[in-house]
Amino acid sequence: MKRYIFLTLFLWVSAPAFSQWPPYPLYLTDECTFEFPCNYLKLEDGANNIWQIGTPLKTNFNSAYSPTHAIVTDTINPYPPSNHSSFILKAPVCYNNTFITFWHKFNTDSLIDGGYIEASFDKGQSWMNVIDSYTVCLGFMANNLYSTFDTLKGGVKGFSGTSNGWIKTELWWVWYFMPKWVEPDTLFLRFNFISDNKLSNKDGWIIDDIMQYFFELVGAVPENEKTGLSIAPNPLKEYTTLTISNSYGRNLSLIIYNQLGQVIRKMEAIKENEIQIRRGSLKPGIYFVELLDDSGIIAKDKLLVE
């Protein structure tokens, strides 16, 4: 059974934007399949940390979701008693609308042992259960996340029991609806596993294929009133031209980000319909271009640099 968690205010404000769900288009910013080193994942220090990356060889966890590796609470042995293990995932694009998915299974003592996810919006200085993200980002939604009634020992909200197969959990943060400013590129997620002092002989938690995207909100603006953005040639070799349509009377600015969400170039008070971008120091890769007016982001595109 799928479980959706969302904020009513968010849906009321943005209903035209989400006639399709999940929101499209999605731009992949990072993937962690555990077949290769993951750029934004870090195991927490400590001798008792049982998270391991490898081929699972357990009773219930005998294969990864996509062969052959996953991250598991020990690839061979049942999880031990009195344990608290964690790893941290950094979301590289939280200046925009962030979408994170992962596949997982769990096998624990119900309502006692299990896993939960925390979010930090200040680079790990403070943490909250991810289900409470709406207190920072009003546009938080989740699919197949635990609810406020699913609790572990100590009343912590989390996954427990037996999942009966692989589950795909999806998390959305829509930064257009923030009650307070969040500095770009500061979203961290911490995946925690906890157990009480009794041996369970169960497998714990296994996670695979963590995918990170950003997505665009598609508003209900009439087609003839939209401001368009096109880029040609794309990919860029030496230079490219950005063409802006329906820009008359607007106070426009343009920002180019790299895949880490860092601002590479910024232009303000744009008057021309065409802007020439020279390669200069841009390294090969994918860049994200945003066109803004006084109301916010009005157009986006990807720029490829060869």
Salt bridges, closest charged atoms under 4 A:
GLU35 OE1 - HIS69 ND1 3.33
GLU44 OE2 - ARG190 NH1 3.70
ASP109 OD1 - LYS202 NZ 3.35
GLU118 OE1 - ARG190 NE 2.83
ASP132 OD2 - LYS157 NZ 3.83
ASP150 OD2 - ARG3 NH1 3.18
GLU170 OE2 - LYS168 NZ 3.87
ASP185 OD2 - LYS90 NZ 3.73
GLU223 OE1 - LYS226 NZ 3.47
GLU268 OE2 - LYS266 NZ 3.54
ASP293 OD2 - ARG250 NH1 2.94
GLU306 OE1 - LYS237 NZ 3.96
